């Protein structure tokens, strides 16, 4: 339909220079929480990042339940769907394989995808154990594909600012790292025994589900963890089976864990996680204390960063924490969003994460140090294994990262 002409552009017509921006075929394994979050990210990158490194083309989505995966394909805009993951990772149109499946389906699909030359984004934890993660690292190295683990909290703008403060020496030598990740979603004893509560599918409970994020942030912000002492508890040991709520099944993973950690730098601290903390929805609390200053961050208020510096002149005014709203145009990723003070939310961490991966693929950039590679995912698994070993032996465990 023709319209009124304004300058050289006809109103109602859009003529983008599509040839300048390549497409990238995306294949998604999983249609639930992560499938939804990642699909949302792929769609928003196309128009919120200008120009995007590539236009994500939603090729196919995969899941075991045909009715549900067909609905997901229609809802999110995928061209087709599969009920077998091998068909997805062998689809020639898929260039980027996004694995949002349960933990027991991380290793084999990612390895085959790498062998087929696909770039890979795999949700955390990379695997159920470090031993299971090893061949995943070997496969992406051999294939020379880009690979990233879904540690999306690295991509909170406030976390990027915290990282810069540490790297620039503002905090100085770090003495303490305290990390907690607390939720409440399984406190009801009638909550069903979903896959996250089964060792065979999840590997661990709160250790891998929540602890993986905190361990990765400890590595990202402070450095290598060299020892762990830990304990766990499972508060509700049986739950209704999802397929038949009249029957119950054993919960064979942890509901919570507490640990004391030591860093290679000499810093000490603790990591604790629980899914039994009433009132905590998605409470990830990170505190770092150093010789020149301190940092405090709460994921439930992810636009804010609290900073204290000891190098000041007016002690009465600057002796406590200062709260910074991380929404200025010069803050990481903010040029793509809103005017200052117009806050962003949880979904944006995944958008930033996937943008980073696509930019690395198209422009041949490194995933590290901002993003987490499969090597980083393996190193996280090593620490999680040390937590489990400490619980089983009642001893302090030295961490060995060697592949």
Secondary structure, DSSP 4 states (H G I P E B T S, - for coil): ----EETTEETT-----GGGS-EEEEEEE--SHHHHHHHHHHHHHHHHSSS-SSEEEEEEEE-S-HHHHHHHHHHHT-SEEESSHHHHHT-TT--EEEE-S-GGGSHHHHHHHHHTT-EEEEPSSSSSSHHHHHHHHHHHHHHT--EEE--GGGGSHHHHHHHHHHHTTSS-SEEEEEEEEE--TT-STTS---GGG-HHHHSSSHIIIIIHHHHHHHHHHT--EEEEEEEEE-S--EEEETTEEEEEEE--S-SEEEEEEEETTS-EEEEEEES--TT-SSEEEEEEEESSEEEEEEGGGTTEEEEEES--S-HHHHSS-EEEE--STTSTTGGGS-STT----THHHHHHHHHHHHHHHHTT---TTTSB-HHHHHHHHHHHHHHHHHHHHTS-EE-----
